[in-house]
Amino acid sequence: MNIILLGPPGAGKGTQAARLVDERNMVQLSTGDMLRAARTSGTEMGKIVAGVMDRGELVTDEIVIGLIREQLEKGGDHGGFIFDGFPRTLAQADALGALLNELGQSLDHVIELQVNDDVLVERILGRAAEAVAAGGTARADDNEESLKIRLMAYYKQTSPLIGYYHAKGQLQSVDGLASMDDVAASIAAVLG
Ligand code: ADP
């Protein structure tokens, strides 16, 4: 079973993905995590993505599709993939469809976590403050400036995917403002 978790930054995709990994032996494919790993690797690609990410803009489709392709081609024995933070553009959505098709796999559910902007800003700036309070450093893009750009990127480039998957009859929406356990229960109900 392969699923997409769709929603703006701070919607709770990562939190819910982690639970699905524990409970269903699924594999989380977070392009954000992959890109954060790439930027610390010191490679040429890492240097390019670092600046883009810190500004809150989207990395090119080519780069993220390449990262996803690598992971999908690895295969392995697990409960399926959770796409978290991917696809983020219509081109990425088409590429994912083609890739899964090529590998003889299906996309089983697209779950949208519905939230509102006030909560997102609160959650993300809260997450940054907590990281600093714990003696660490906040994500370079968890500041008000980048967050505005990330939200705009979401509305301009990613939210069209809601219509795209709705038209394909694959979209299911859950209330992302509920408690973590309630969101998990709603997702479990969709997955069966
Ligand atoms: P968020 O929690 O803000 O959604 P992510 O960890 O998913 O953050 O992504 C952080 C940043 O990594 C994005 O702002 C963007 O620069 C880059 N990124 C992640 N996934 C993608 C993608 N699928 N396409 C383009 N850029 C991406």
Boltz pocket constraint, residues with backbone or C-beta under 6 A from the ligand:
constraints:
  - pocket:
      binder: B
      contacts: [[A, 7], [A, 8], [A, 9], [A, 10], [A, 31], [A, 32], [A, 33], [A, 35], [A, 49], [A, 52], [A, 53], [A, 54], [A, 56], [A, 57], [A, 58], [A, 59], [A, 60], [A, 61], [A, 64], [A, 84], [A, 85], [A, 86], [A, 87], [A, 88], [A, 89], [A, 92], [A, 141], [A, 150]]
      max_distance: 6.0
